[in-house]
């Protein structure tokens, strides 16, 4: 199969979106937390990234911060997901 640069094979868009979300989630984490998450199975990383996106969109206390300083809001939400994970493991 030949893939033109900048395009994706059909049927892979959903997987790529999940991968992009995981990358964004990992970038929002502190280095220590990032290393912990990278050592988890891919499925768990995707679950945590989805929880991170949900927290970002649902937590009203982050709305103002996300407008003023998006990286800080993303970091705060990512660390919240990590803390939540540790409480449930």
N, C-alpha and C positions, 0 to 999 in steps of 0.2 A: 504494500500500500504506500502510495506517495502522499506526503502531507506537505502542503505549501506552507512556508514559514508564516506564522501569525494565525494559522487556522488550526482547528482541532478536529479529529475524526468524529463522525456522528456517533451519538450515544455516550460520549465522554464528557459532555458539558457539565453534568451534575457532579461528577467526580472531581473535575477541575475546580468547580466552585467550592467544594468541600476542602480541597487542598489549599486554595487561596485563603479560605477562612482560617484554616489551621495555621498557615504561615503568618497571617495578621495577628492571630491570637498569640503565637509564640513570640512575635516581635514586641508585643505589648507587655510581656512578662519580664520580671527581673531575671538576671542571668542564672541565679540558683534555681528559680522556679522553672525557667525555660529548660534547663538540663533535666530536671525531674520529669517534666512532661514529655520531653523527647525520648526518654527511656520507657515510656508507656506504649502499649500497643496502639497502632494507627486508629483503630475503632474508638478507643478511649480518648485519644487526642481529638478526634472528630466530635465526640459527645461533649467534651469540655469546651471546644471552640463554639459549638452550637449554643451551649449554656451561656458562654461569654457574650455572644451576639444578642441573645434574649435579654440578658441582664442589662446590656447597653441600651437596648430599646425600651425596656420596661421600667428601669429605675429612674424615677422623676428627679431624684437628687443629682443625677449626672447630667441632666439636660443642659443646665447653664454651663457647667464645666465643659461639656462636649462642644458647646458653641465657642467658648473662650479658649480652651486648650484641649483639642481632641486627643493628643497623645496621652495627656494626664488622665482623661476620662477612660480611655482604653486600658491604660495600665491599672487604674483603680478597679475597673470591672474584672480584668484578668486575675488580679490578685484575690479578689473576692471569690471567684470561681475556684481558685486553688485552695483557699481557706475552707470553702464549703466542701470540697473534695476530701480534704484531710479530716474534717469533722465526721464524714460518713465512711471512712475507711478504717 
